[in-house]
Amino acid sequence: MSKNAYESFFVNFANKTKLNIILSLKEKPRSVNEIAKLIDAEQSAVSHNLKKLNECKIVDVHKKGKERIYSLNKDTVLPMMNIVRMHIEKNCDKKCEKCGFNKSTKR
C-alpha cells in the first residue's frame, strides 16, 4: 500500500470539520441536520464533508424516508476509534497537555 493511501485516509481525521462529524457519529447514527446542529456547522459544509467521508468509506449512509442517516463504518472505523480511545486512556495522563486528556472525562 502506498504512502498516498495512508495520507488520503488520515487526512480525513486531521480535518477539524470531518473529525467533528466522525466524533458526532461515535454514539449513534445521525442525519445531516442533527450533525450540523451538534457540531455547530453549516448544513452545506457538513453535507460536503459527509460526501467525502462516504467516498472514503469512513461513513455509511442509508435512507430513512426522505432523510439520509449517516453512521461510522462498523467494520473498520469504529474498531479503530476504540483502539485510539484505549491508546489515549493507557498513554495519556495529566502531563500530556498536547492531547488535553483528563482521565476523569470520558471521551
Summary of the structure (lengths in Angstrom):
residues: 107
radius of gyration: 14.9
end to end distance: 31.2
largest distance: 48.3
contacts: 265
relative contact order: 0.11
helix: 53%
strand: 13%
